[in-house]
Amino acid sequence: MSAATIDIICVALGGAAGSAARYAVSRMIGQHAGSGFPWGTLAVNVAGCAILGILCGIIARGVQIPTPVRLMLTVGFCGGFTTFSTFAGDNIMLMSAGRIAASACYAALSLALGLTAFFAAQRLAAAI
């Protein structure tokens, strides 16, 4: 089996795990927080940004992670776990319902918290 094929399989496996984790976490949060605001998607996106930040921080420290494993975790798991397309759909749903302020708040929180989580996690991982 070629290295490219192994990489693709690893990305697919990581993506499947990330997608399943996204569904489980988002559903759990949605059941507890209610359906008036997309808290589950927000939490998943912020957590996904933090996870990717940690991984990038570890890689930046020079930790050698085999390419298939790195791809499985970053492109696969984080790509399957984070939900930017769902984020866009949630914003359209809020705007279509006339909840423009909620849509703007959700977009701003997603961006601000996601960037902050990534930056803080990357710095933390690089400092450890």
MOGI-V581944 format. One record per residue. RES is the residue in one letter. SS is DSSP state (H for helix, E for strand, C for the rest). Layout:
# MOGI-V581944
res/ss
RES/SS
RES/SS
This chain:
# MOGI-V581944
res/ss
M/C
S/C
A/H
A/H
T/H
I/H
D/H
I/H
I/H
C/H
V/H
A/H
L/H
G/H
G/H
A/H
A/H
G/H
S/H
A/H
A/H
R/H
Y/H
A/H
V/H
S/H
R/H
M/H
I/H
G/H
Q/H
H/H
A/H
G/C
S/C
G/C
F/C
P/C
W/H
G/H
T/H
L/H
A/H
V/H
N/H
V/H
A/H
G/H
C/H
A/H
I/H
L/H
G/H
I/H
L/H
C/H
G/H
I/H
I/H
A/H
R/C
G/C
V/C
Q/C
I/C
P/C
T/H
P/H
V/H
R/H
L/H
M/H
L/H
T/H
V/H
G/H
F/H
C/H
G/H
G/H
F/H
T/C
T/C
F/H
S/H
T/H
F/H
A/H
G/H
D/H
N/H
I/H
M/H
L/H
M/H
S/H
A/C
G/C
R/C
I/H
A/H
A/H
S/H
A/H
C/H
Y/H
A/H
A/H
L/H
S/H
L/H
A/H
L/H
G/H
L/H
T/H
A/H
F/H
F/H
A/H
A/H
Q/H
R/H
L/H
A/H
A/H
A/H
I/C
